[in-house]
Amino acid sequence: MKLLLLGDIVGRKTVEHLKKTLWALRREHKIDMVIANGENATDIMGLSAEDAQTLLDSGVDVLTGGNHSFHNRSLYPMLDDNPSVLRPLNAPAAAPGSGETIFETTGYRVLVLNLFGMMGMEYSGNPFEVADRALHRNEGRYDFAVVDMHAEATAEKQALGYYLDGRAAVVFGTHTHVQTADECILPHGTAYITDLGMCGPEGGILGTDREVILRRMTTGLPQKFTVANGEIRLRGAIVEIQNNKALHIERFAL
């Protein structure tokens, strides 16, 4: 089967762009399943229930999150009730929602895990221990696993990739919004990339209006973040899976 993995979605214009284009992209590339990180889709920090539903209706099968998953309270009921909308599994137990789901498509049961890193992230538990427990807990209930590691540190993402090599079919990183060029198949058959990049407007800084970021960095004063106004570009990866192992991974850029 073939997966399309989309990096952090930034801003409602990108949500509307995917609404118009994603089903056609799925047909063009013969995609069986789409996983996208949606934690920046609404006003850069957070995801509203309305935008989450639009993305699901537009062809995203599972939405993952990260450190901004809880910024928009309208999403809380959806996190509890919709298994296709995830937040990091290693968030505190009091947080709404779940960080794991099993999605069935084309005869496969795909376990999707959403984790965030320990370095530079608030309130996160150990993602290595949490991943171990999730794989053990779901043993026999899935055909292969896909993991979104939402983290600041590239070393932490790479470490998780090697830690889960042969146990997950795919480990991909999100959060930094810059697509890395290290896509590969690890020694025991896991497809890996450190960061999928960003789905959002060009010309800004990580999807944010660059003048806002420059003011913040040159003055040290707080600024209200606004989404950049450039052309919408999509970044991610396409992965082919066979016999529960990755056959091929390639960067996606459009």
N, C-alpha and C positions, 0 to 999 in steps of 0.2 A: 504494500500500500504506500501511498505518497502523502506526506505531511507538508503543509505550508505553515511555517512559524513566523509570526510578525512581531517585530520589536515594539517598544513602547509607543503607544498611540498618543499623540499630543494634540489636544484641542478639538473643538467640535467641527471645525472645517475638515479635519481628517476623518472624523466619524462620518460626515456627509459624503466625503470622497469615497470612502469604503462602501457606503450604502449604494453608490452608483456603479462601482467597479468590481467589487469582490466576487460576486457570483460569476461574472465573465472571466475573471482571472482563474477561478476554480476550474471552469470548463476548459479554458485554454491550456492549463498545465496539468489537467486531469488529477486534481487534488481530491483526496478522500476525506481529509480532516484539516481544519484550521485551528491553530492555537495562537492567541494574541495576548500581549500584555496590555491591559487597559487602564492602569492606575493613573495616567496623566491625561485621560481623554476629555475630562471636564475641567476647563479653566486651569490646566496644567497640573494642579495638585488634587487628584481625586477622580472618582468616577461616579456619576449620578445613575440612579436606577433607569432613568429615561435613556441615557446614552448607552448603558449596558444592554438594554433591550434592543435598541437600534442596531448595535453591533451584532448581537445574536441573530436578529432577523436578516441581517445583511450577509451572513455566511460565516461568521465566527462560531465555531463549535464549543470552544472552551476559552473563557477569559481568565487570565491570571492577574495577580496584583503584586504589591510590594509595600514599601514604607509609606505610601500615600493611600493605601487601600481604605483607611478608615476616616479620611478627611471629609467625605461627603456622606452625611448621615442618611440620606435618602436611599443609599445602597444597602443599609443594614438588613432590612427584611429580605432583600434578594439574596444576600450572602447566606442567610439562614435557610431560605426556601428553594433556591435554584442551584442544583448541583453543577451547573455549567459556569458558575461565577465563583472563583476562588480568591482567597487571600492567603498569605504565607502560613504554612502549616505550623511553623515554629513561632508564631505570634503567641501572646499570652492566652491562657485557656479562657479568660473572660471575654475575649474578642468574639464578635459575631462571625458566623460562617465556618467554613472548613477549608483546608488546604489540600484536599485530595478529592478526586472523583474518578469514576470509571465510565468512560464514554464508549459506547458500542457503535461501530460503523464497519461496513463491508465485511462482516463476519469476524471482526477483531474486537477484543475488549482492551481498551487502551487506558491504563492507569496514568493519570496526570497528577504530578506532585508540584506544588508551588512552595518554594522555600525562599527565605532571605538570609543574607550573610550576617556574620557577627561583627565584622569590622566596619565601624562607622554607621551602624544601624541601631536604633533604639529598641529595647525590649525583645531582642531576638534570642531564642534558645539555640542550642547547638544543632546546625542543620544536618550534620553527619549522623548524629544519634537519632534525630527525628526521621531522617530518610530510612535508616535501618529499620526502625519500628514500623514505619508505614509499609515498606516492602514485605516485612514479615506478617503484618496484620492482614494484608491483602493477598497473601500467597494462595495460589490456586484460583483466584477470582479474576485474573487479568492475563492477557497474552504478552504484552510488553509494556514497559513504563517509559514515560517522557517526563523530564524534570526541568522546570524553570527555576534557575538559581538567580535571584534578584539581589545583586551585591555590588558593593563599591570596589572591592579588591579583586584584581585579576587573578592573583595567586589563589585566593579562596575559591574562585570559580574553577580554576584548573584543578585544584586539589579535589574538589567534589567530583569533577569529571573522571579523574583517575580512580577515585574511591568507588564510584558506581560503575566503572567500566566492566561490561559483561553482565551487569545486573539491570541496568536501564538501557533501552535502545537509543535514547537521545538525552543528552544533557546540554542545555543551552543557557547562556547568560543574558540578563537584561539589566537595565537601570542606568548605564552610563550614556546611552543614546548615541554612541559612536560605534559603527559597525567594525568589528575586527576581521582580520584577514587570516585567521588561524583555523578555519574549518577543517576538520579531519575525521578519520575513523580511528579511534583509539585501539590499542593492541587486542583487546578482547571483544571488539565489535560495536562499541558505543560511538554514535555520531556526536561530535562536540564542536561548539563554537563559543568563544568567550563572551561576545556580545552581539546580539542580532542587529543592533543599531536602533534607529528611530523611524517611526511612521509619522511624518509631520512636515511642517513648512521649512523650506530652505531659507538661508539668509539670516537666520537668527543664531543664537547660541543655545544648543540643545533644544531647539524649538521655541525658545523664549526670545522676545524682542531684544536685539543685541544692545540697544541704547540703555535699556533697563539694567541689564547685567553690567555694562560698563560703568554706569553710575554707581551701582552697588560696590563694584570692585575698586573704583577709584576714590570713592568717598567713605566707604565703610558703613554707610547708612542704609537702613532698611528701605526696600522698594517693593511696590506692588508688581508682581510678575504678570505680564501679558504675553499672549501667544504672538509669535512672529507672523508676518503677512506674506511670506514667499510662497512659491509653488509647492504643492504637496508632493512629497516623494515617499515611497514605501521601501522599507529595508527589512530583511529577514533572511530566512534560509528555507530551502526545500530539501527534504530528507526522504529517501526511499528505504522501506523496511521490508525484509523478507525473512521468513523463518525466525522472527523475533530478534533479528540482528539488522544493523544498518548496512545497507549496500552502498549508499552514496549520499553525500551531502554537498550542496552548493549554495553559495551566497545568493540571495535574491535582492535585486535592486531595480526599481522602476520609477 
